[in-house]
Amino acid sequence: MTPTIGRIVHYYACTDEGDADGPYAGIITAVHQPTERDPQRCDLVTFGPHSMYHHCGVPFSETPTPLFWTWPPRV
């Protein structure tokens, strides 16, 4: 899929041990120019149980990875 502004994604934070924490709901707010090294880097607003954060230049991962975003699974 191609990331576009307004799409819903999952964001994984990082625990103190370095493990993935989440997923947290996120909305793409900007899509960066793709490069060979980072084809899908985006800015996100993420929503936790008691917080909302803005993250700049978050890279994409196919699998849950700390500090990366993924597409939500189809249910």
PyMOL Python script that loads the backbone (N, CA, C, O; Angstrom):
from pymol import cmd

cmd.read_pdbstr("""\
ATOM      1  N   MET A   1       0.838  -1.175   0.000  1.00  0.00           N
ATOM      2  CA  MET A   1       0.000   0.000   0.000  1.00  0.00           C
ATOM      3  C   MET A   1       0.885   1.242   0.000  1.00  0.00           C
ATOM      4  O   MET A   1       2.041   1.205   0.424  1.00  0.00           O
ATOM      5  N   THR A   2       0.329   2.309  -0.472  1.00  0.00           N
ATOM      6  CA  THR A   2       1.054   3.572  -0.509  1.00  0.00           C
ATOM      7  C   THR A   2       0.585   4.448   0.646  1.00  0.00           C
ATOM      8  O   THR A   2      -0.618   4.660   0.802  1.00  0.00           O
ATOM      9  N   PRO A   3       1.518   4.969   1.471  1.00  0.00           N
ATOM     10  CA  PRO A   3       1.096   5.837   2.564  1.00  0.00           C
ATOM     11  C   PRO A   3       0.621   7.190   2.030  1.00  0.00           C
ATOM     12  O   PRO A   3       1.256   7.776   1.154  1.00  0.00           O
ATOM     13  N   THR A   4      -0.495   7.675   2.563  1.00  0.00           N
ATOM     14  CA  THR A   4      -1.030   8.988   2.211  1.00  0.00           C
ATOM     15  C   THR A   4      -1.534   9.668   3.481  1.00  0.00           C
ATOM     16  O   THR A   4      -1.850   9.011   4.473  1.00  0.00           O
ATOM     17  N   ILE A   5      -1.602  10.985   3.429  1.00  0.00           N
ATOM     18  CA  ILE A   5      -2.047  11.766   4.579  1.00  0.00           C
ATOM     19  C   ILE A   5      -3.464  11.347   4.971  1.00  0.00           C
ATOM     20  O   ILE A   5      -4.345  11.210   4.122  1.00  0.00           O
ATOM     21  N   GLY A   6      -3.661  11.149   6.272  1.00  0.00           N
ATOM     22  CA  GLY A   6      -4.967  10.778   6.801  1.00  0.00           C
ATOM     23  C   GLY A   6      -5.181   9.292   6.999  1.00  0.00           C
ATOM     24  O   GLY A   6      -6.175   8.891   7.604  1.00  0.00           O
ATOM     25  N   ARG A   7      -4.259   8.451   6.495  1.00  0.00           N
ATOM     26  CA  ARG A   7      -4.410   6.998   6.662  1.00  0.00           C
ATOM     27  C   ARG A   7      -4.119   6.591   8.098  1.00  0.00           C
ATOM     28  O   ARG A   7      -3.266   7.179   8.763  1.00  0.00           O
ATOM     29  N   ILE A   8      -4.834   5.584   8.565  1.00  0.00           N
ATOM     30  CA  ILE A   8      -4.650   5.030   9.912  1.00  0.00           C
ATOM     31  C   ILE A   8      -3.548   3.980   9.856  1.00  0.00           C
ATOM     32  O   ILE A   8      -3.526   3.142   8.955  1.00  0.00           O
ATOM     33  N   VAL A   9      -2.627   4.028  10.827  1.00  0.00           N
ATOM     34  CA  VAL A   9      -1.533   3.065  10.920  1.00  0.00           C
ATOM     35  C   VAL A   9      -1.378   2.636  12.373  1.00  0.00           C
ATOM     36  O   VAL A   9      -2.011   3.193  13.269  1.00  0.00           O
ATOM     37  N   HIS A  10      -0.533   1.646  12.591  1.00  0.00           N
ATOM     38  CA  HIS A  10      -0.143   1.238  13.939  1.00  0.00           C
ATOM     39  C   HIS A  10       1.283   1.701  14.171  1.00  0.00           C
ATOM     40  O   HIS A  10       2.136   1.582  13.291  1.00  0.00           O
ATOM     41  N   TYR A  11       1.540   2.230  15.364  1.00  0.00           N
ATOM     42  CA  TYR A  11       2.885   2.674  15.760  1.00  0.00           C
ATOM     43  C   TYR A  11       3.305   1.871  16.973  1.00  0.00           C
ATOM     44  O   TYR A  11       2.503   1.631  17.876  1.00  0.00           O
ATOM     45  N   TYR A  12       4.556   1.457  16.995  1.00  0.00           N
ATOM     46  CA  TYR A  12       5.091   0.687  18.109  1.00  0.00           C
ATOM     47  C   TYR A  12       6.147   1.519  18.832  1.00  0.00           C
ATOM     48  O   TYR A  12       7.173   1.886  18.258  1.00  0.00           O
ATOM     49  N   ALA A  13       5.872   1.812  20.114  1.00  0.00           N
ATOM     50  CA  ALA A  13       6.834   2.522  20.949  1.00  0.00           C
ATOM     51  C   ALA A  13       7.899   1.523  21.402  1.00  0.00           C
ATOM     52  O   ALA A  13       7.884   0.358  21.005  1.00  0.00           O
ATOM     53  N   CYS A  14       8.812   1.993  22.227  1.00  0.00           N
ATOM     54  CA  CYS A  14       9.918   1.158  22.687  1.00  0.00           C
ATOM     55  C   CYS A  14       9.901   1.101  24.210  1.00  0.00           C
ATOM     56  O   CYS A  14       9.851   2.138  24.871  1.00  0.00           O
ATOM     57  N   THR A  15       9.943  -0.107  24.767  1.00  0.00           N
ATOM     58  CA  THR A  15      10.023  -0.255  26.218  1.00  0.00           C
ATOM     59  C   THR A  15      11.453   0.029  26.668  1.00  0.00           C
ATOM     60  O   THR A  15      12.355   0.160  25.841  1.00  0.00           O
ATOM     61  N   ASP A  16      11.655   0.123  27.975  1.00  0.00           N
ATOM     62  CA  ASP A  16      13.003   0.335  28.511  1.00  0.00           C
ATOM     63  C   ASP A  16      13.943  -0.812  28.147  1.00  0.00           C
ATOM     64  O   ASP A  16      15.159  -0.629  28.088  1.00  0.00           O
ATOM     65  N   GLU A  17      13.378  -1.989  27.906  1.00  0.00           N
ATOM     66  CA  GLU A  17      14.185  -3.157  27.540  1.00  0.00           C
ATOM     67  C   GLU A  17      14.453  -3.229  26.036  1.00  0.00           C
ATOM     68  O   GLU A  17      15.198  -4.097  25.581  1.00  0.00           O
ATOM     69  N   GLY A  18      13.849  -2.320  25.263  1.00  0.00           N
ATOM     70  CA  GLY A  18      14.056  -2.313  23.822  1.00  0.00           C
ATOM     71  C   GLY A  18      13.040  -3.111  23.035  1.00  0.00           C
ATOM     72  O   GLY A  18      13.180  -3.272  21.822  1.00  0.00           O
ATOM     73  N   ASP A  19      12.011  -3.617  23.712  1.00  0.00           N
ATOM     74  CA  ASP A  19      10.966  -4.387  23.036  1.00  0.00           C
ATOM     75  C   ASP A  19       9.895  -3.464  22.477  1.00  0.00           C
ATOM     76  O   ASP A  19       9.774  -2.313  22.896  1.00  0.00           O
ATOM     77  N   ALA A  20       9.116  -3.980  21.522  1.00  0.00           N
ATOM     78  CA  ALA A  20       8.010  -3.208  20.949  1.00  0.00           C
ATOM     79  C   ALA A  20       6.880  -3.091  21.966  1.00  0.00           C
ATOM     80  O   ALA A  20       6.508  -4.073  22.607  1.00  0.00           O
ATOM     81  N   ASP A  21       6.342  -1.889  22.108  1.00  0.00           N
ATOM     82  CA  ASP A  21       5.214  -1.620  22.992  1.00  0.00           C
ATOM     83  C   ASP A  21       4.095  -1.042  22.144  1.00  0.00           C
ATOM     84  O   ASP A  21       4.266   0.002  21.514  1.00  0.00           O
ATOM     85  N   GLY A  22       2.972  -1.701  22.125  1.00  0.00           N
ATOM     86  CA  GLY A  22       1.870  -1.218  21.299  1.00  0.00           C
ATOM     87  C   GLY A  22       1.084  -2.396  20.765  1.00  0.00           C
ATOM     88  O   GLY A  22       1.208  -3.496  21.303  1.00  0.00           O
ATOM     89  N   PRO A  23       0.302  -2.218  19.759  1.00  0.00           N
ATOM     90  CA  PRO A  23       0.332  -1.055  18.879  1.00  0.00           C
ATOM     91  C   PRO A  23      -0.482   0.110  19.415  1.00  0.00           C
ATOM     92  O   PRO A  23      -1.410  -0.066  20.204  1.00  0.00           O
ATOM     93  N   TYR A  24      -0.114   1.304  18.969  1.00  0.00           N
ATOM     94  CA  TYR A  24      -0.865   2.513  19.222  1.00  0.00           C
ATOM     95  C   TYR A  24      -1.446   2.994  17.903  1.00  0.00           C
ATOM     96  O   TYR A  24      -0.817   2.868  16.853  1.00  0.00           O
ATOM     97  N   ALA A  25      -2.652   3.548  17.966  1.00  0.00           N
ATOM     98  CA  ALA A  25      -3.273   4.092  16.763  1.00  0.00           C
ATOM     99  C   ALA A  25      -2.506   5.327  16.324  1.00  0.00           C
ATOM    100  O   ALA A  25      -2.081   6.133  17.152  1.00  0.00           O
ATOM    101  N   GLY A  26      -2.332   5.470  15.018  1.00  0.00           N
ATOM    102  CA  GLY A  26      -1.654   6.642  14.476  1.00  0.00           C
ATOM    103  C   GLY A  26      -2.322   7.101  13.196  1.00  0.00           C
ATOM    104  O   GLY A  26      -2.971   6.322  12.498  1.00  0.00           O
ATOM    105  N   ILE A  27      -2.150   8.382  12.899  1.00  0.00           N
ATOM    106  CA  ILE A  27      -2.631   8.960  11.650  1.00  0.00           C
ATOM    107  C   ILE A  27      -1.444   9.589  10.940  1.00  0.00           C
ATOM    108  O   ILE A  27      -0.671  10.325  11.552  1.00  0.00           O
ATOM    109  N   ILE A  28      -1.297   9.304   9.657  1.00  0.00           N
ATOM    110  CA  ILE A  28      -0.221   9.899   8.867  1.00  0.00           C
ATOM    111  C   ILE A  28      -0.549  11.371   8.642  1.00  0.00           C
ATOM    112  O   ILE A  28      -1.626  11.703   8.148  1.00  0.00           O
ATOM    113  N   THR A  29       0.397  12.267   9.011  1.00  0.00           N
ATOM    114  CA  THR A  29       0.205  13.708   8.829  1.00  0.00           C
ATOM    115  C   THR A  29       1.076  14.272   7.718  1.00  0.00           C
ATOM    116  O   THR A  29       0.809  15.366   7.221  1.00  0.00           O
ATOM    117  N   ALA A  30       2.117  13.538   7.320  1.00  0.00           N
ATOM    118  CA  ALA A  30       2.984  13.954   6.207  1.00  0.00           C
ATOM    119  C   ALA A  30       3.707  12.727   5.682  1.00  0.00           C
ATOM    120  O   ALA A  30       4.033  11.814   6.441  1.00  0.00           O
ATOM    121  N   VAL A  31       3.954  12.710   4.387  1.00  0.00           N
ATOM    122  CA  VAL A  31       4.683  11.614   3.747  1.00  0.00           C
ATOM    123  C   VAL A  31       5.973  12.200   3.188  1.00  0.00           C
ATOM    124  O   VAL A  31       5.940  13.147   2.403  1.00  0.00           O
ATOM    125  N   HIS A  32       7.106  11.640   3.591  1.00  0.00           N
ATOM    126  CA  HIS A  32       8.405  12.126   3.142  1.00  0.00           C
ATOM    127  C   HIS A  32       8.710  11.614   1.733  1.00  0.00           C
ATOM    128  O   HIS A  32       8.175  10.595   1.294  1.00  0.00           O
ATOM    129  N   GLN A  33       9.563  12.331   1.053  1.00  0.00           N
ATOM    130  CA  GLN A  33      10.016  11.919  -0.274  1.00  0.00           C
ATOM    131  C   GLN A  33      10.715  10.572  -0.143  1.00  0.00           C
ATOM    132  O   GLN A  33      11.648  10.441   0.649  1.00  0.00           O
ATOM    133  N   PRO A  34      10.283   9.564  -0.906  1.00  0.00           N
ATOM    134  CA  PRO A  34      10.918   8.245  -0.773  1.00  0.00           C
ATOM    135  C   PRO A  34      12.368   8.261  -1.235  1.00  0.00           C
ATOM    136  O   PRO A  34      12.730   8.960  -2.182  1.00  0.00           O
ATOM    137  N   THR A  35      13.184   7.482  -0.549  1.00  0.00           N
ATOM    138  CA  THR A  35      14.578   7.277  -0.951  1.00  0.00           C
ATOM    139  C   THR A  35      14.797   5.775  -1.088  1.00  0.00           C
ATOM    140  O   THR A  35      13.954   4.974  -0.684  1.00  0.00           O
ATOM    141  N   GLU A  36      15.914   5.413  -1.649  1.00  0.00           N
ATOM    142  CA  GLU A  36      16.219   3.988  -1.803  1.00  0.00           C
ATOM    143  C   GLU A  36      16.312   3.300  -0.447  1.00  0.00           C
ATOM    144  O   GLU A  36      15.910   2.146  -0.303  1.00  0.00           O
ATOM    145  N   ARG A  37      16.842   4.009   0.547  1.00  0.00           N
ATOM    146  CA  ARG A  37      17.026   3.442   1.885  1.00  0.00           C
ATOM    147  C   ARG A  37      15.737   3.465   2.700  1.00  0.00           C
ATOM    148  O   ARG A  37      15.480   2.533   3.462  1.00  0.00           O
ATOM    149  N   ASP A  38      14.919   4.513   2.557  1.00  0.00           N
ATOM    150  CA  ASP A  38      13.676   4.668   3.315  1.00  0.00           C
ATOM    151  C   ASP A  38      12.521   4.974   2.374  1.00  0.00           C
ATOM    152  O   ASP A  38      12.199   6.142   2.158  1.00  0.00           O
ATOM    153  N   PRO A  39      11.889   3.946   1.807  1.00  0.00           N
ATOM    154  CA  PRO A  39      10.835   4.203   0.830  1.00  0.00           C
ATOM    155  C   PRO A  39       9.523   4.705   1.427  1.00  0.00           C
ATOM    156  O   PRO A  39       8.708   5.275   0.702  1.00  0.00           O
ATOM    157  N   GLN A  40       9.291   4.508   2.740  1.00  0.00           N
ATOM    158  CA  GLN A  40       8.000   4.875   3.324  1.00  0.00           C
ATOM    159  C   GLN A  40       8.172   5.534   4.686  1.00  0.00           C
ATOM    160  O   GLN A  40       7.674   5.012   5.684  1.00  0.00           O
ATOM    161  N   ARG A  41       8.854   6.651   4.750  1.00  0.00           N
ATOM    162  CA  ARG A  41       9.031   7.395   6.009  1.00  0.00           C
ATOM    163  C   ARG A  41       7.932   8.449   6.103  1.00  0.00           C
ATOM    164  O   ARG A  41       7.691   9.188   5.148  1.00  0.00           O
ATOM    165  N   CYS A  42       7.258   8.517   7.269  1.00  0.00           N
ATOM    166  CA  CYS A  42       6.107   9.416   7.442  1.00  0.00           C
ATOM    167  C   CYS A  42       6.173  10.134   8.779  1.00  0.00           C
ATOM    168  O   CYS A  42       6.860   9.693   9.700  1.00  0.00           O
ATOM    169  N   ASP A  43       5.446  11.255   8.877  1.00  0.00           N
ATOM    170  CA  ASP A  43       5.177  11.904  10.156  1.00  0.00           C
ATOM    171  C   ASP A  43       3.840  11.372  10.645  1.00  0.00           C
ATOM    172  O   ASP A  43       2.917  11.168   9.857  1.00  0.00           O
ATOM    173  N   LEU A  44       3.743  11.148  11.953  1.00  0.00           N
ATOM    174  CA  LEU A  44       2.530  10.560  12.542  1.00  0.00           C
ATOM    175  C   LEU A  44       2.078  11.343  13.769  1.00  0.00           C
ATOM    176  O   LEU A  44       2.894  11.949  14.464  1.00  0.00           O
ATOM    177  N   VAL A  45       0.794  11.327  14.024  1.00  0.00           N
ATOM    178  CA  VAL A  45       0.243  11.663  15.327  1.00  0.00           C
ATOM    179  C   VAL A  45      -0.258  10.345  15.885  1.00  0.00           C
ATOM    180  O   VAL A  45      -1.055   9.654  15.250  1.00  0.00           O
ATOM    181  N   THR A  46       0.218   9.994  17.087  1.00  0.00           N
ATOM    182  CA  THR A  46      -0.190   8.731  17.700  1.00  0.00           C
ATOM    183  C   THR A  46      -1.002   8.998  18.956  1.00  0.00           C
ATOM    184  O   THR A  46      -0.845  10.022  19.621  1.00  0.00           O
ATOM    185  N   PHE A  47      -1.867   8.052  19.257  1.00  0.00           N
ATOM    186  CA  PHE A  47      -2.797   8.186  20.371  1.00  0.00           C
ATOM    187  C   PHE A  47      -2.628   7.029  21.332  1.00  0.00           C
ATOM    188  O   PHE A  47      -2.803   5.870  20.955  1.00  0.00           O
ATOM    189  N   GLY A  48      -2.286   7.342  22.579  1.00  0.00           N
ATOM    190  CA  GLY A  48      -2.193   6.340  23.631  1.00  0.00           C
ATOM    191  C   GLY A  48      -3.379   6.474  24.564  1.00  0.00           C
ATOM    192  O   GLY A  48      -4.265   7.293  24.319  1.00  0.00           O
ATOM    193  N   PRO A  49      -3.415   5.684  25.633  1.00  0.00           N
ATOM    194  CA  PRO A  49      -4.544   5.734  26.547  1.00  0.00           C
ATOM    195  C   PRO A  49      -4.745   7.106  27.207  1.00  0.00           C
ATOM    196  O   PRO A  49      -5.874   7.503  27.496  1.00  0.00           O
ATOM    197  N   HIS A  50      -3.646   7.820  27.441  1.00  0.00           N
ATOM    198  CA  HIS A  50      -3.738   9.116  28.122  1.00  0.00           C
ATOM    199  C   HIS A  50      -2.867  10.169  27.455  1.00  0.00           C
ATOM    200  O   HIS A  50      -2.479  11.142  28.102  1.00  0.00           O
ATOM    201  N   SER A  51      -2.551   9.996  26.177  1.00  0.00           N
ATOM    202  CA  SER A  51      -1.610  10.922  25.539  1.00  0.00           C
ATOM    203  C   SER A  51      -1.799  10.971  24.028  1.00  0.00           C
ATOM    204  O   SER A  51      -2.461  10.125  23.427  1.00  0.00           O
ATOM    205  N   MET A  52      -1.190  11.994  23.442  1.00  0.00           N
ATOM    206  CA  MET A  52      -1.149  12.164  21.996  1.00  0.00           C
ATOM    207  C   MET A  52       0.236  12.724  21.665  1.00  0.00           C
ATOM    208  O   MET A  52       0.674  13.692  22.287  1.00  0.00           O
ATOM    209  N   TYR A  53       0.922  12.131  20.701  1.00  0.00           N
ATOM    210  CA  TYR A  53       2.284  12.543  20.362  1.00  0.00           C
ATOM    211  C   TYR A  53       2.420  12.760  18.863  1.00  0.00           C
ATOM    212  O   TYR A  53       1.700  12.159  18.065  1.00  0.00           O
ATOM    213  N   HIS A  54       3.355  13.629  18.493  1.00  0.00           N
ATOM    214  CA  HIS A  54       3.715  13.834  17.092  1.00  0.00           C
ATOM    215  C   HIS A  54       5.106  13.255  16.888  1.00  0.00           C
ATOM    216  O   HIS A  54       6.030  13.578  17.634  1.00  0.00           O
ATOM    217  N   HIS A  55       5.260  12.403  15.883  1.00  0.00           N
ATOM    218  CA  HIS A  55       6.538  11.759  15.570  1.00  0.00           C
ATOM    219  C   HIS A  55       6.932  12.148  14.147  1.00  0.00           C
ATOM    220  O   HIS A  55       6.113  12.060  13.233  1.00  0.00           O
ATOM    221  N   CYS A  56       8.175  12.576  13.953  1.00  0.00           N
ATOM    222  CA  CYS A  56       8.655  12.998  12.636  1.00  0.00           C
ATOM    223  C   CYS A  56       9.547  11.925  12.021  1.00  0.00           C
ATOM    224  O   CYS A  56      10.397  11.350  12.701  1.00  0.00           O
ATOM    225  N   GLY A  57       9.349  11.663  10.740  1.00  0.00           N
ATOM    226  CA  GLY A  57      10.222  10.776   9.986  1.00  0.00           C
ATOM    227  C   GLY A  57      10.259   9.345  10.461  1.00  0.00           C
ATOM    228  O   GLY A  57      11.328   8.737  10.522  1.00  0.00           O
ATOM    229  N   VAL A  58       9.106   8.795  10.799  1.00  0.00           N
ATOM    230  CA  VAL A  58       9.042   7.417  11.302  1.00  0.00           C
ATOM    231  C   VAL A  58       9.141   6.445  10.130  1.00  0.00           C
ATOM    232  O   VAL A  58       8.374   6.559   9.174  1.00  0.00           O
ATOM    233  N   PRO A  59      10.075   5.487  10.185  1.00  0.00           N
ATOM    234  CA  PRO A  59      10.203   4.517   9.100  1.00  0.00           C
ATOM    235  C   PRO A  59       9.141   3.417   9.179  1.00  0.00           C
ATOM    236  O   PRO A  59       8.527   3.201  10.225  1.00  0.00           O
ATOM    237  N   PHE A  60       8.940   2.739   8.073  1.00  0.00           N
ATOM    238  CA  PHE A  60       7.975   1.643   7.936  1.00  0.00           C
ATOM    239  C   PHE A  60       8.650   0.309   8.201  1.00  0.00           C
ATOM    240  O   PHE A  60       9.828   0.129   7.892  1.00  0.00           O
ATOM    241  N   SER A  61       7.894  -0.633   8.778  1.00  0.00           N
ATOM    242  CA  SER A  61       8.340  -2.016   8.940  1.00  0.00           C
ATOM    243  C   SER A  61       7.166  -2.943   8.677  1.00  0.00           C
ATOM    244  O   SER A  61       6.039  -2.640   9.067  1.00  0.00           O
ATOM    245  N   GLU A  62       7.414  -4.063   8.025  1.00  0.00           N
ATOM    246  CA  GLU A  62       6.365  -5.063   7.776  1.00  0.00           C
ATOM    247  C   GLU A  62       5.918  -5.750   9.057  1.00  0.00           C
ATOM    248  O   GLU A  62       4.772  -6.186   9.161  1.00  0.00           O
ATOM    249  N   THR A  63       6.815  -5.850  10.033  1.00  0.00           N
ATOM    250  CA  THR A  63       6.527  -6.537  11.290  1.00  0.00           C
ATOM    251  C   THR A  63       6.601  -5.539  12.447  1.00  0.00           C
ATOM    252  O   THR A  63       7.268  -4.512  12.322  1.00  0.00           O
ATOM    253  N   PRO A  64       5.929  -5.819  13.573  1.00  0.00           N
ATOM    254  CA  PRO A  64       5.998  -4.919  14.721  1.00  0.00           C
ATOM    255  C   PRO A  64       7.441  -4.729  15.193  1.00  0.00           C
ATOM    256  O   PRO A  64       8.095  -5.676  15.630  1.00  0.00           O
ATOM    257  N   THR A  65       7.919  -3.502  15.097  1.00  0.00           N
ATOM    258  CA  THR A  65       9.292  -3.149  15.446  1.00  0.00           C
ATOM    259  C   THR A  65       9.265  -1.849  16.241  1.00  0.00           C
ATOM    260  O   THR A  65       8.566  -0.914  15.851  1.00  0.00           O
ATOM    261  N   PRO A  66      10.015  -1.761  17.359  1.00  0.00           N
ATOM    262  CA  PRO A  66      10.013  -0.527  18.132  1.00  0.00           C
ATOM    263  C   PRO A  66      10.403   0.680  17.277  1.00  0.00           C
ATOM    264  O   PRO A  66      11.364   0.624  16.510  1.00  0.00           O
ATOM    265  N   LEU A  67       9.642   1.776  17.419  1.00  0.00           N
ATOM    266  CA  LEU A  67       9.868   3.063  16.769  1.00  0.00           C
ATOM    267  C   LEU A  67       9.607   3.046  15.261  1.00  0.00           C
ATOM    268  O   LEU A  67      10.120   3.891  14.527  1.00  0.00           O
ATOM    269  N   PHE A  68       8.802   2.071  14.805  1.00  0.00           N
ATOM    270  CA  PHE A  68       8.402   1.978  13.404  1.00  0.00           C
ATOM    271  C   PHE A  68       6.878   1.958  13.326  1.00  0.00           C
ATOM    272  O   PHE A  68       6.202   1.705  14.323  1.00  0.00           O
ATOM    273  N   TRP A  69       6.344   2.224  12.140  1.00  0.00           N
ATOM    274  CA  TRP A  69       4.905   2.094  11.921  1.00  0.00           C
ATOM    275  C   TRP A  69       4.646   0.934  10.979  1.00  0.00           C
ATOM    276  O   TRP A  69       5.505   0.567  10.177  1.00  0.00           O
ATOM    277  N   THR A  70       3.438   0.351  11.083  1.00  0.00           N
ATOM    278  CA  THR A  70       3.008  -0.737  10.207  1.00  0.00           C
ATOM    279  C   THR A  70       1.559  -0.477   9.790  1.00  0.00           C
ATOM    280  O   THR A  70       0.858   0.339  10.388  1.00  0.00           O
ATOM    281  N   TRP A  71       1.138  -1.185   8.760  1.00  0.00           N
ATOM    282  CA  TRP A  71      -0.286  -1.153   8.390  1.00  0.00           C
ATOM    283  C   TRP A  71      -1.047  -2.048   9.347  1.00  0.00           C
ATOM    284  O   TRP A  71      -0.547  -3.112   9.712  1.00  0.00           O
ATOM    285  N   PRO A  72      -2.245  -1.651   9.769  1.00  0.00           N
ATOM    286  CA  PRO A  72      -3.050  -2.530  10.619  1.00  0.00           C
ATOM    287  C   PRO A  72      -3.427  -3.800   9.855  1.00  0.00           C
ATOM    288  O   PRO A  72      -3.605  -3.759   8.638  1.00  0.00           O
ATOM    289  N   PRO A  73      -3.547  -4.921  10.559  1.00  0.00           N
ATOM    290  CA  PRO A  73      -3.953  -6.139   9.879  1.00  0.00           C
ATOM    291  C   PRO A  73      -5.404  -6.041   9.412  1.00  0.00           C
ATOM    292  O   PRO A  73      -6.228  -5.379  10.042  1.00  0.00           O
ATOM    293  N   ARG A  74      -5.697  -6.701   8.313  1.00  0.00           N
ATOM    294  CA  ARG A  74      -7.090  -6.777   7.821  1.00  0.00           C
ATOM    295  C   ARG A  74      -7.831  -7.792   8.662  1.00  0.00           C
ATOM    296  O   ARG A  74      -7.346  -8.903   8.876  1.00  0.00           O
ATOM    297  N   VAL A  75      -8.994  -7.418   9.135  1.00  0.00           N
ATOM    298  CA  VAL A  75      -9.766  -8.332   9.988  1.00  0.00           C
ATOM    299  C   VAL A  75     -11.068  -8.638   9.318  1.00  0.00           C
ATOM    300  O   VAL A  75     -11.880  -9.389   9.859  1.00  0.00           O
TER     301      VAL A  75
END
""", "prot")
cmd.dss("prot")
cmd.show_as("cartoon", "prot")
cmd.util.cbc("prot")
cmd.orient("prot")
